[in-house]
Amino acid sequence: MKKKYLKYVVLTTAITTGVSIYSQASEVHASVQNKVEQNQQQAYADMIQVVKLIKLNSIALEITFSKPIPQEELNLDQAKKNFVFSNGLQLTNIPQLKTGAKSTYIVPVSVQKPGEKYTLTYKGKKVRTFIGSEKKVELNSVRQVTNDTFELESFRTDGILDYQYVVAADADKVGDLAVILNKHNKYNGVRYDIIPSLRDQKVTITPDGGQPIVASYVPFTQATDGRQAPKFRLPAGQTLQPGITYTVTADWATVKQSKFTAKEVAPLVIQSAKQINATSVEITLTADPKDELFALRQVRLTAEGGSELIAQYKFTSRKGATGTFDILNNGSLQPGATYKVTPVGAWAEAKDIMIQN
């Protein structure tokens, strides 16, 4: 009986040891395999070279690489580390692969100074030197949208295309409006200039007889409504004065019809609000604005005891007349509390709009 027990112990120990060794070997193999894959990815990335650099206009470059940029490097933080320019020029958003291209990207940059010499360093290697473009984007007209917001419109019939219509990332979203440009940026015999991402871009709006005001681009408004009409907003608290004529200028664009006379525009009207979860609410207007007029707007949520929360519109969340607003500063709706909803600023009106949590 004792011999059988010893045999069982020896056998169990051997099996257990074998499993342990096998498990350790598997872990070592997985670790080695992971390092091999990482080294392969790094080697692939190091092999990428700039083949061609074209200046599209003062805020856009077109860069062709020997291979596609790895997807994991197409986030803004990493892209800004990889694309470094001299003399203050900066990458303003991620490079976007052109529809139909293998490794040609539209690269948005801050405004180039005409005649200035710039050097592009990609992943620590100086790869190209070029002279700043004097070519400005040609826009058609300016139109007031709200009491503090206006838009700059352009048309593809004038040979101008917003980048969202020509990049692979947005091809499905824009549907039939998508265009595949050839290597000369032509389509059906027409050569197009491309408006890149306008993230961080600004324009100057000057009232007749008054001082210039700097207006900032409103994110995600370039082509969300099927038009090429990016929105720009005055600094917080400032509004367009009815009856005053304004002129819009920019160091990156020319505007053919650059003047407009401001008028009083009725604010949007909030019809209802409801809780989505503890940190988000849904705001519904009386009518679909058919545009991203929610962008950067906020609402105040005031509890019966007087405590307040601020919620801000979640970019591109609008579905018709309804948009999602996320509560800021790690705030949350308290169970059982009732909140009154009021807009922050004069962008909208709300009468007795309540949220019952």
Secondary structure as GFF3:
##gff-version 3
##sequence-region A 1 357
A	DSSP	alpha_helix	2	47	.	.	.	ID=ss1
A	DSSP	beta_strand	50	57	.	.	.	ID=ss2
A	DSSP	beta_strand	60	65	.	.	.	ID=ss3
A	DSSP	three_ten_helix	71	73	.	.	.	ID=ss4
A	DSSP	alpha_helix	76	82	.	.	.	ID=ss5
A	DSSP	beta_strand	83	85	.	.	.	ID=ss6
A	DSSP	beta_strand	96	97	.	.	.	ID=ss7
A	DSSP	beta_strand	104	108	.	.	.	ID=ss8
A	DSSP	beta_strand	117	122	.	.	.	ID=ss9
A	DSSP	beta_strand	125	131	.	.	.	ID=ss10
A	DSSP	beta_strand	137	144	.	.	.	ID=ss11
A	DSSP	beta_strand	149	153	.	.	.	ID=ss12
A	DSSP	three_ten_helix	156	158	.	.	.	ID=ss13
A	DSSP	beta_strand	160	162	.	.	.	ID=ss14
A	DSSP	three_ten_helix	163	165	.	.	.	ID=ss15
A	DSSP	three_ten_helix	168	170	.	.	.	ID=ss16
A	DSSP	alpha_helix	171	174	.	.	.	ID=ss17
A	DSSP	three_ten_helix	175	177	.	.	.	ID=ss18
A	DSSP	beta_strand	186	187	.	.	.	ID=ss19
A	DSSP	beta_strand	190	191	.	.	.	ID=ss20
A	DSSP	beta_strand	193	195	.	.	.	ID=ss21
A	DSSP	beta_strand	202	207	.	.	.	ID=ss22
A	DSSP	beta_strand	213	217	.	.	.	ID=ss23
A	DSSP	beta_strand	231	233	.	.	.	ID=ss24
A	DSSP	beta_strand	245	249	.	.	.	ID=ss25
A	DSSP	beta_strand	253	257	.	.	.	ID=ss26
A	DSSP	beta_strand	259	261	.	.	.	ID=ss27
A	DSSP	beta_strand	268	277	.	.	.	ID=ss28
A	DSSP	beta_strand	280	285	.	.	.	ID=ss29
A	DSSP	beta_strand	298	303	.	.	.	ID=ss30
A	DSSP	beta_strand	308	313	.	.	.	ID=ss31
A	DSSP	beta_strand	322	327	.	.	.	ID=ss32
A	DSSP	beta_strand	338	343	.	.	.	ID=ss33
A	DSSP	beta_strand	348	350	.	.	.	ID=ss34
A	DSSP	beta_strand	353	356	.	.	.	ID=ss35
###
